């Protein structure tokens, strides 16, 4: 089975940095995805990690440690539009295309 | 390019009625996924297809739910009979799966309310 944990809520100030942690215990591992979901909208892809280390993409970065079953999403220079739910998702094996999603972390950015 | 298309966007029905949700995946994608999202249970995979063939339907709640993919450009999720606990947002997603960094692209969702 898959067990994916992330905090329920986080609040931060505009311009600040927020780090969203995700821990997972899965039967097999072939990549970790982060998705962003604004209220009332569909999830949209943010990042993908399959090897250990940091992947940077503009204001967003994602880190993975496979030995620890741990990832984080780092949001820098927060903007009001970053207020959304952030979903961590794990793919189990190379030939199994399904993703198991965490419950999501709701980030609220305050002025 | 058009993204994943779902219809209807909203559906309100009464308990016991049949509900059919429709999805058109992104052209060229070989995999299609049906998800259900609720506040209580989050985003759950119901079933997914690869090359129009159902691969994993272990998330389908019960026999009331069925899904088909008659061709590469169309899929349906049917609930018969519907119950109030089926109320949720149903998302369809598609991807070009090669076993690597294969992003799933989500449709806008169908918000289903069963009274």
HADDOCK unambig.tbl for C-alpha pairs under 7 A between the chains (distance, minus, plus):
assign (segid A and resid 41 and name CA) (segid B and resid 108 and name CA) 6.37 0.50 0.50
assign (segid A and resid 42 and name CA) (segid B and resid 106 and name CA) 6.07 0.50 0.50
assign (segid A and resid 42 and name CA) (segid B and resid 107 and name CA) 6.50 0.50 0.50
assign (segid A and resid 42 and name CA) (segid B and resid 108 and name CA) 5.30 0.50 0.50
assign (segid A and resid 42 and name CA) (segid B and resid 109 and name CA) 6.66 0.50 0.50
assign (segid A and resid 43 and name CA) (segid B and resid 106 and name CA) 6.35 0.50 0.50
assign (segid A and resid 44 and name CA) (segid B and resid 105 and name CA) 6.93 0.50 0.50
assign (segid A and resid 44 and name CA) (segid B and resid 106 and name CA) 6.96 0.50 0.50
assign (segid A and resid 45 and name CA) (segid B and resid 103 and name CA) 6.89 0.50 0.50
assign (segid A and resid 48 and name CA) (segid B and resid 101 and name CA) 6.55 0.50 0.50
assign (segid A and resid 94 and name CA) (segid B and resid 99 and name CA) 4.93 0.50 0.50
assign (segid A and resid 95 and name CA) (segid B and resid 99 and name CA) 5.99 0.50 0.50
assign (segid A and resid 101 and name CA) (segid B and resid 43 and name CA) 6.37 0.50 0.50
assign (segid A and resid 103 and name CA) (segid B and resid 42 and name CA) 5.22 0.50 0.50
